[in-house]
Amino acid sequence: MTDPAAVRRVVSFFLVAVVLSCFRIHPAMGGDLESGNERIRAGDYPGAAAAFRAVLAASPENRDARFGLARALSFSGDAAGGEREYRAILAADPGDVEARLGLSDVLAWQKKYGESIEVLDALSADRPEDVEVLLRQGKVSLWAGDLETARLRFGKALSLSPGNAEAVRGIEAVEAAITSTLLRELEAGLSLLRIRNGNPGTQAWVAFRDKRRNPYEFSGRVDYLHRYGRDEGRGMLGAVRKWGGGSLRGEASFSPGAEIFARFAAEGEVGWSLNDRLAGYGAVQHAVYATADTWSGSAAMEYYLLPKNAPLRIRYVLTRSRFDRAGSSTDGTILAKVTHFFNDDDRIWAYYSHGSEGYATGTVDQIGNVTSDTFGAGGRFFPHRAWGVEGSLELQEREGGGRYTTFTAIVVHRY
């Protein structure tokens, strides 16, 4: 005798199978779709792509599975495959916002910036105040080098969503990119020297720096000096070569007939990074003055008190001077300087040095020596990316009661 319950189970199973076949749905489809989404969240993009393809094999029109496949391919590095799947979704539904955003992303990742911007512009026409669209426009414009448009898009997104972190970061990235394109620099400076019980002095200069020929940097400078009743001029040329962990700098200056400036001076310095927070420097200098020739050697260590900030530099300079009318002198100076960076452009600093220097006298041995302590502080700020100012004050106390005070002001223009 046939069991009625068993018959009902067989009939029910048969009916379910018929319904599923009519709708072309695979019994495991829901599980595969969810599995794909979970794998994307876990970063298993090949596994996610396989799960979504299994769904599409049973249901080629499944939009969610195709969208998931497009994301999985894009995130795995197959931007062209992601583009193909996004376009398939848009062929069926041209207004799909998520697919349009995804397509703009994969086009930009392939550096097809023009096509990506076209997709976003069309989307922006439909959704003019959509913050997500504005942020995408800002990013792609930034990558394409259209910095002004990028700044406008990020600015509008910020006005619609005050405090939006992504918009703030975008504006900062635009400002940094604009600054990085300003590779030439003009500088004009003025120093006023005041000497206790002595005549004041003035020094003015104009300098130029060119960073367009990476990894080289070239510089030039012209100085005017009025001191001790004399007027002198000086010209200077320099170059810097940088590589991964080090730098090499060379400078030479000329001041024919000078009594205060060196008539000729040349200096070379090499620097190298020892680790993330420690760097070393070594330099040699030769100078020819009106009454003496000098050779100097210096060594310096720079340690970052904070990660990537607050470098403390300790430098020792040993100088050997030979005077034309007398013997020679050996002198040393030690300097400690700490700098705090607010960003790549804005900084403040303070320093102290103690040292001695030799000089020619009218005594029998013709050689004198004076020690000094020097204190200094200053800052450099760029209120505008193309314009900056610098100011500093230096106080030097010399043996015998002499005091030298120097005020310096500098204006910098980058272009």
C-alpha positions as CSV (number, residue, x, y, z in Angstrom):
1,M,0.0,0.0,0.0
2,T,1.3,3.4,-0.9
3,D,2.2,5.8,1.9
4,P,0.2,9.1,1.2
5,A,2.8,11.2,3.1
6,A,5.6,9.8,0.9
7,V,3.6,10.6,-2.2
8,R,3.1,14.2,-1.1
9,R,6.8,14.7,-0.4
10,V,7.7,13.4,-3.9
11,V,5.1,15.6,-5.6
12,S,6.3,18.7,-3.6
13,F,9.9,18.1,-4.6
14,F,8.9,17.8,-8.2
15,L,6.9,21.0,-8.1
16,V,9.7,23.0,-6.5
17,A,12.1,21.7,-9.2
18,V,9.7,22.7,-11.9
19,V,9.3,26.2,-10.5
20,L,13.1,26.7,-10.1
21,S,13.7,25.5,-13.7
22,C,11.0,27.9,-15.0
23,F,12.7,30.9,-13.3
24,R,16.2,29.6,-14.2
25,I,17.3,29.9,-10.6
26,H,20.0,27.7,-9.2
27,P,19.1,26.4,-5.7
28,A,22.5,27.5,-4.4
29,M,22.3,31.0,-6.0
30,G,21.5,32.9,-2.8
31,G,24.3,31.2,-1.0
32,D,26.8,31.9,-3.7
33,L,25.8,35.6,-3.8
34,E,26.2,36.0,-0.1
35,S,29.4,34.0,-0.2
36,G,30.8,36.4,-2.8
37,N,30.0,39.5,-0.7
38,E,31.6,37.9,2.3
39,R,34.7,37.1,0.4
40,I,35.0,40.7,-0.9
41,R,34.7,42.0,2.7
42,A,37.5,39.5,3.6
43,G,39.7,40.6,0.7
44,D,39.5,37.3,-1.1
45,Y,38.8,38.8,-4.5
46,P,39.5,35.7,-6.7
47,G,37.2,33.6,-4.4
48,A,34.5,36.3,-4.6
49,A,34.8,36.4,-8.4
50,A,34.3,32.6,-8.6
51,A,31.2,32.8,-6.4
52,F,29.6,35.6,-8.5
53,R,30.4,33.7,-11.7
54,A,28.6,30.6,-10.3
55,V,25.5,32.8,-9.8
56,L,25.7,34.3,-13.3
57,A,26.1,30.8,-14.8
58,A,22.6,30.0,-13.6
59,S,21.2,33.6,-13.9
60,P,23.0,35.8,-16.4
61,E,20.7,38.7,-15.8
62,N,21.4,38.9,-12.1
63,R,22.4,42.5,-11.6
64,D,23.8,42.1,-8.0
65,A,26.0,39.2,-9.1
66,R,27.4,41.1,-12.0
67,F,28.0,44.2,-9.9
68,G,29.8,42.0,-7.3
69,L,31.9,40.4,-10.1
70,A,32.8,43.9,-11.4
71,R,34.0,45.0,-7.9
72,A,35.9,41.7,-7.3
73,L,37.7,42.0,-10.7
74,S,38.5,45.7,-10.1
75,F,39.8,45.2,-6.6
76,S,42.0,42.3,-7.7
77,G,43.7,44.5,-10.3
78,D,41.8,43.5,-13.4
79,A,40.5,47.0,-14.1
80,A,39.7,46.1,-17.7
81,G,37.6,43.1,-16.6
82,G,35.8,45.4,-14.1
83,E,35.1,47.9,-16.8
84,R,33.6,45.2,-19.0
85,E,31.2,44.1,-16.3
86,Y,30.2,47.6,-15.3
87,R,29.4,48.4,-19.0
88,A,27.3,45.2,-19.2
89,I,25.2,46.5,-16.3
90,L,24.8,49.9,-17.9
91,A,23.8,48.4,-21.2
92,A,20.8,47.0,-19.4
93,D,20.2,50.0,-17.2
94,P,22.0,53.2,-18.3
95,G,20.9,55.1,-15.1
96,D,22.4,52.7,-12.6
97,V,24.3,55.1,-10.3
98,E,26.5,52.5,-8.5
99,A,27.6,51.1,-11.9
100,R,28.4,54.6,-13.2
101,L,30.5,55.4,-10.2
102,G,32.3,52.0,-10.5
103,L,32.9,52.6,-14.2
104,S,34.4,56.0,-13.5
105,D,36.8,54.4,-10.9
106,V,38.1,51.6,-13.1
107,L,38.6,54.1,-16.0
108,A,40.6,56.3,-13.8
109,W,42.7,53.4,-12.5
110,Q,43.6,52.6,-16.1
111,K,44.5,56.3,-16.5
112,K,41.7,56.9,-18.9
113,Y,41.0,60.2,-17.1
114,G,39.1,61.9,-19.9
115,E,36.6,59.0,-20.1
116,S,36.2,58.8,-16.4
117,I,35.5,62.6,-16.2
118,E,32.9,62.2,-18.9
119,V,31.1,59.6,-16.9
120,L,31.2,61.7,-13.8
121,D,30.1,64.9,-15.6
122,A,27.1,63.1,-17.0
123,L,26.3,61.8,-13.5
124,S,26.8,65.2,-11.9
125,A,24.3,66.7,-14.4
126,D,21.7,64.3,-12.9
127,R,22.9,64.7,-9.3
128,P,24.5,68.2,-9.0
129,E,24.7,68.1,-5.1
130,D,25.7,64.5,-4.7
131,V,28.8,64.6,-2.4
132,E,30.0,61.2,-3.5
133,V,30.0,62.3,-7.1
134,L,31.8,65.6,-6.3
135,L,34.5,63.7,-4.4
136,R,35.0,61.4,-7.3
137,Q,35.3,64.3,-9.7
138,G,37.8,65.9,-7.4
139,K,40.0,62.8,-7.2
140,V,40.0,62.1,-10.9
141,S,40.8,65.8,-11.7
142,L,43.6,65.7,-9.2
143,W,45.1,62.5,-10.8
144,A,44.7,64.1,-14.2
145,G,46.6,67.1,-13.1
146,D,43.6,69.5,-13.4
147,L,44.3,71.0,-10.0
148,E,42.0,74.0,-10.2
149,T,39.0,71.8,-11.1
150,A,39.9,69.4,-8.3
151,R,40.0,72.2,-5.8
152,L,36.6,73.5,-6.9
153,R,35.0,70.0,-6.7
154,F,36.5,69.2,-3.2
155,G,35.5,72.7,-2.1
156,K,31.8,72.2,-3.2
157,A,31.7,68.8,-1.5
158,L,33.0,70.4,1.7
159,S,30.3,73.2,1.5
160,L,27.6,70.6,1.2
161,S,29.1,68.3,3.9
162,P,31.0,70.5,6.4
163,G,33.9,68.7,8.0
164,N,33.9,65.9,5.4
165,A,37.3,64.3,6.0
166,E,37.7,63.1,2.5
167,A,37.1,66.6,1.1
168,V,39.5,68.1,3.6
169,R,42.2,65.6,2.6
170,G,41.5,66.3,-1.1
171,I,42.0,70.0,-0.7
172,E,45.2,69.4,1.2
173,A,46.4,67.1,-1.6
174,V,45.6,69.7,-4.2
175,E,47.5,72.4,-2.2
176,A,50.5,70.0,-1.9
177,A,50.4,69.2,-5.6
178,I,50.3,72.9,-6.5
179,T,53.2,73.6,-4.3
180,S,55.2,70.7,-5.8
181,T,54.9,72.4,-9.2
182,L,56.5,75.6,-7.9
183,L,60.1,74.5,-8.6
184,R,61.8,77.9,-8.8
185,E,62.4,80.2,-5.9
186,L,63.4,83.9,-5.6
187,E,64.6,85.2,-2.3
188,A,65.4,88.8,-1.1
189,G,66.9,89.3,2.3
190,L,68.2,92.0,4.6
191,S,70.3,91.7,7.7
192,L,70.9,94.6,10.1
193,L,74.0,94.2,12.4
194,R,74.2,96.2,15.6
195,I,77.5,96.2,17.6
196,R,77.9,97.5,21.1
197,N,80.2,100.5,21.0
198,G,80.8,99.9,17.3
199,N,79.5,100.9,13.9
200,P,76.4,99.2,12.6
201,G,76.4,97.1,9.4
202,T,74.0,96.1,6.7
203,Q,73.9,93.1,4.4
204,A,71.4,92.6,1.5
205,W,71.1,89.9,-1.0
206,V,69.0,88.3,-3.8
207,A,69.1,84.5,-4.3
208,F,67.7,82.1,-6.9
209,R,67.0,78.4,-6.6
210,D,66.0,76.0,-9.4
211,K,64.7,72.5,-8.7
212,R,63.4,71.6,-12.2
213,R,66.2,69.3,-13.1
214,N,65.6,66.6,-10.6
215,P,67.7,65.1,-8.9
216,Y,69.8,68.3,-9.2
217,E,69.2,71.6,-7.6
218,F,71.0,74.8,-8.7
219,S,71.4,78.1,-6.9
220,G,72.9,81.5,-7.2
221,R,73.2,84.5,-5.0
222,V,74.5,88.1,-5.1
223,D,75.3,90.0,-1.8
224,Y,75.9,93.6,-0.9
225,L,77.7,94.4,2.4
226,H,78.2,97.7,4.2
227,R,80.3,97.2,7.3
228,Y,83.2,99.0,9.1
229,G,82.9,101.8,6.6
230,R,83.4,99.6,3.6
231,D,81.1,98.5,0.7
232,E,81.6,95.1,-0.8
233,G,79.9,92.7,-3.1
234,R,79.9,89.0,-3.6
235,G,78.6,86.4,-6.1
236,M,77.9,82.8,-5.2
237,L,77.0,79.6,-7.2
238,G,75.9,76.2,-5.9
239,A,74.5,72.9,-6.8
240,V,73.0,69.9,-4.9
241,R,72.7,66.3,-6.1
242,K,70.3,64.1,-4.2
243,W,69.7,60.3,-4.3
244,G,67.9,57.7,-2.2
245,G,69.6,58.1,1.1
246,G,72.0,61.0,0.7
247,S,73.0,64.3,-0.9
248,L,76.1,66.0,-2.2
249,R,76.4,69.8,-2.1
250,G,79.0,72.2,-3.6
251,E,79.3,76.0,-3.4
252,A,81.8,78.6,-4.6
253,S,81.8,82.4,-4.0
254,F,83.9,85.2,-5.4
255,S,84.5,88.7,-4.1
256,P,87.6,90.3,-5.8
257,G,89.4,92.8,-3.7
258,A,87.3,92.3,-0.6
259,E,88.6,93.1,2.9
260,I,85.7,91.6,4.9
261,F,84.2,88.9,2.6
262,A,86.4,86.0,1.5
263,R,87.8,86.9,-1.9
264,F,87.3,83.2,-2.8
265,A,85.6,80.4,-1.0
266,A,84.6,76.9,-1.9
267,E,82.7,74.3,0.2
268,G,81.7,70.7,-0.4
269,E,79.4,68.7,1.9
270,V,78.1,65.1,1.8
271,G,75.1,63.9,3.8
272,W,73.6,60.5,4.3
273,S,70.7,58.9,6.1
274,L,71.8,56.3,8.7
275,N,68.3,55.2,9.7
276,D,64.7,56.7,9.9
277,R,65.7,59.2,12.7
278,L,69.5,59.7,12.3
279,A,71.6,61.4,9.5
280,G,75.2,62.3,9.3
281,Y,77.0,65.1,7.4
282,G,80.7,65.9,6.6
283,A,82.0,69.1,4.9
284,V,85.3,70.7,3.9
285,Q,85.8,74.4,3.2
286,H,88.6,76.6,1.9
287,A,88.6,80.4,2.0
288,V,91.0,83.1,0.9
289,Y,90.7,86.4,2.8
290,A,92.7,89.6,2.4
291,T,95.0,88.7,5.3
292,A,94.6,84.9,5.7
293,D,93.8,81.6,4.2
294,T,91.6,79.1,6.0
295,W,90.8,75.4,5.8
296,S,87.8,74.1,7.7
297,G,86.4,70.6,8.3
298,S,83.1,69.9,9.9
299,A,81.1,66.9,11.0
300,A,77.4,66.9,12.0
301,M,74.8,64.5,13.3
302,E,71.1,65.1,13.0
303,Y,68.6,63.2,15.2
304,Y,64.8,63.5,14.9
305,L,63.5,63.8,18.5
306,L,60.0,63.0,17.1
307,P,59.1,60.7,14.2
308,K,59.8,62.9,11.1
309,N,59.9,66.1,13.1
310,A,62.0,68.1,15.6
311,P,65.4,67.4,14.2
312,L,68.3,68.2,16.6
313,R,71.5,68.9,14.7
314,I,74.9,68.9,16.5
315,R,77.8,70.3,14.3
316,Y,81.5,70.7,15.2
317,V,83.7,72.8,12.9
318,L,87.5,72.8,13.1
319,T,89.3,75.7,11.3
320,R,93.0,76.1,10.6
321,S,93.9,79.7,9.6
322,R,97.3,80.8,8.2
323,F,97.8,84.6,8.3
324,D,99.9,86.4,5.7
325,R,101.9,88.5,8.2
326,A,102.1,86.0,11.1
327,G,101.7,82.4,12.0
328,S,98.6,80.2,12.1
329,S,95.7,79.5,14.4
330,T,93.5,76.5,15.0
331,D,90.0,77.1,16.3
332,G,86.8,75.1,16.9
333,T,83.1,75.8,17.1
334,I,80.3,73.6,18.3
335,L,76.6,74.3,17.4
336,A,73.3,72.7,18.5
337,K,70.1,73.6,16.6
338,V,66.6,72.2,16.9
339,T,63.8,72.8,14.4
340,H,60.1,72.1,14.6
341,F,58.2,71.6,11.4
342,F,54.5,72.4,11.3
343,N,54.4,71.1,7.7
344,D,56.8,70.9,4.8
345,D,56.9,74.7,4.5
346,D,56.3,76.2,8.0
347,R,58.9,75.8,10.7
348,I,60.6,77.5,13.7
349,W,64.1,76.9,15.1
350,A,66.5,77.9,17.8
351,Y,70.2,77.3,18.2
352,Y,73.3,77.9,20.4
353,S,76.9,77.8,19.5
354,H,80.2,78.2,21.3
355,G,83.5,78.7,19.6
356,S,86.7,80.7,19.1
357,E,88.3,82.4,16.1
358,G,91.8,83.7,15.5
359,Y,92.8,87.1,14.2
360,A,95.8,89.1,13.3
361,T,97.0,91.7,15.9
362,G,99.7,94.2,16.4
363,T,101.5,92.3,19.2
364,V,104.7,90.4,18.9
365,D,103.2,87.1,18.0
366,Q,100.7,88.7,15.7
367,I,98.0,86.2,16.6
368,G,94.9,86.8,18.8
369,N,92.0,84.6,19.8
370,V,88.5,85.5,20.9
371,T,85.7,83.2,22.1
372,S,82.0,83.8,21.7
373,D,78.6,82.4,22.6
374,T,75.8,82.8,20.1
375,F,72.1,82.4,20.6
376,G,69.6,82.5,17.7
377,A,65.9,81.8,16.9
378,G,63.7,82.3,13.9
379,G,60.9,81.0,11.8
380,R,59.8,80.6,8.2
381,F,56.1,80.6,7.1
382,F,54.2,80.5,3.8
383,P,50.8,82.2,4.3
384,H,50.3,81.6,0.5
385,R,51.8,78.7,-1.4
386,A,53.7,81.0,-3.6
387,W,54.8,83.6,-1.0
388,G,56.7,83.1,2.2
389,V,58.5,85.2,4.9
390,E,61.3,84.4,7.2
391,G,62.6,86.3,10.2
392,S,65.4,85.6,12.8
393,L,67.3,87.2,15.6
394,E,70.9,86.4,16.6
395,L,72.7,87.6,19.7
396,Q,76.5,87.0,20.0
397,E,78.4,87.7,23.2
398,R,82.1,88.0,22.6
399,E,85.0,87.8,25.0
400,G,85.8,91.2,26.3
401,G,82.3,92.5,26.5
402,G,81.5,92.8,22.8
403,R,77.9,92.1,21.7
404,Y,76.7,91.6,18.2
405,T,73.0,91.6,17.4
406,T,71.7,90.7,14.0
407,F,68.1,91.1,12.7
408,T,67.3,89.3,9.5
409,A,64.2,89.4,7.3
410,I,63.6,87.4,4.1
411,V,60.8,87.3,1.5
412,V,60.5,84.2,-0.7
413,H,58.6,83.8,-3.9
414,R,58.0,80.4,-5.5
415,Y,56.8,80.0,-9.1
